[in-house]
Amino acid sequence: ALDAKEVLIGRPVLWGLAVDGMQGVRNVLDILKKEFRVAMMLCGCQTVDDIRKNNILVMNNNTNTRSKL
């Protein structure tokens, strides 16, 4: 997975669960999937296999970042 260490989608999923139960989780995951597809298109990638390291920007390489929740 191109050296991915974490994904950080837990908070939106929990918000969806709190707002609308399982349907809220589905809605959040659908939104994330659509946004991912748009990002892939903007990078010229049609499939996940087309994604290369030069398509990825690491904003914070500190894996010890703690949530402020």
N, C-alpha and C positions, 0 to 999 in steps of 0.2 A: 504494500500500500504506500509506496514511495516514502518509506520511513516515517509514516504518521505515528505519533505517540498518543494523541488524544483527539477527540472530536468535539466535545463540549456542546452537546445538544440536550443535556439533561434538564436544564432550567426551562426552556420552552416546552418540553414535553410535560414537565410537572405543572406548568401553568395551564396547559391544555387539559390535563387531567383534573385540575382543581376547578376549572371553569365549566367543563362539559363532559367529564368522565372519559370513557373510552372513545367516544366520538370526538372529543376535544383533542385527544392524543392523535387520532387519525388525521384530523384537520391540520394540526401542527406538522406532522410528518409529510402530508401532502404539500403544504407550503414550502417546507425545506426541499422536497424533491423538485418542485417547480423552479425554485430559486437556483438549485444546483444545475438543472438543465439549462437555464438561461446563462449561467456563468460558463458552462461548458461551450455553449454556442458562441459566446463572446470571445472565447479562446480558440475557436475553430475546431473544437473537439466534438465528434459525433457520438463517441462511446467513451466509457470510463477507461478503456484500454488505450485510447488516444491521448490521455493526459500524460504529460511528461513533466519532469522537474522544472523546466523553464516556464511552465504554465502556473507555477505555484509561488506565492510570495509568503514568506514566513514573517509574521508581524512581531511575534514574541517567542523566542526560542527557550524561554525559561519555563521548564515543566513543573517547577515548584510554585507556580502562581496559585494563590488561594482565593476561593470565592469570597466575595464581600457580603454574601447573604446572611 
